Amino acid sequence: MPSVIFHLAFPARDIESTKAFYVRGLGCSLGRETKASLILELAGHQLVAHLTKEELLEPRSIYPRHFGLIFLEKAAWDSLLARAKAENLHFFETEKLRFAGSPTEHSTFFLQDPSHNLLEFKFYAHQEAIFGCLDRQEVGDSEAH
């Protein structure tokens, strides 16, 4: 195991539908589970769904809040995209190519889980754009937020 892994806790309206989306839909490994929480493994990182009674509103936009994965291999991104379609997961935004032909070119799509949490999955054509390309201004849909 790496010396550090990422942890993200997020709200869930229903544990069973959350489990179905993340485990069956995305292929996450299931960890500990209670009536009020669910631990999931996503690409070696820990996600924890916590049941909430708060109203969880459907987002109008992908901004400002979403989370997800950046794939280092296009075939893995393509595979998850195909899985999401085969599992009939809810696409908030279907796949698209951002900044085509630029150093920050990347493929992306957004899914919405049953509690309205948004997840983005990306593949950068040039890995240096993940943290670099500091001379560039392209971030997300720059004009959208």
Phi, psi and omega in degrees: 000141177298164182286343179216135171232158182273144177235134177222126174256141182215158182281148177223140177276335187206126183291319183295315179291327176295314179299316180299315181298309187282320183277300181288316184289304184268342181088020176293151171277144181268131175255215180295153183215138172232183177291342185241001181202163185210125176261133182231149174251122178236107178054040178086004181245157184260122171251141177230117177269128179244125178298136178226150175262355178294149177291128179252107186278147175290132182289150175270338187211164175285348180253143009264354192242125170195166176216169180171207183231150169249120180273141178265350177233130182299324181298323179291320176298313178301320181296316179293321177301314179297320179296315180300320178292316181296326180274002181055042176288154183281115176273122172281322172219129179287172185299143176205165177253124177258142173056045181308135178080356180259168178297341180260015180305131175207150174268142183209154167208156181238134173249156176239124179279174184298343179258013178075015172285138181258137179236132178249142178233124187233156167222120178271133177295332180232110186301334180297342180284345181301313179237351186253215184055047186296343178277355182264153180252356183286121174219120180056217172264081191316320182279351186275343183232000000 
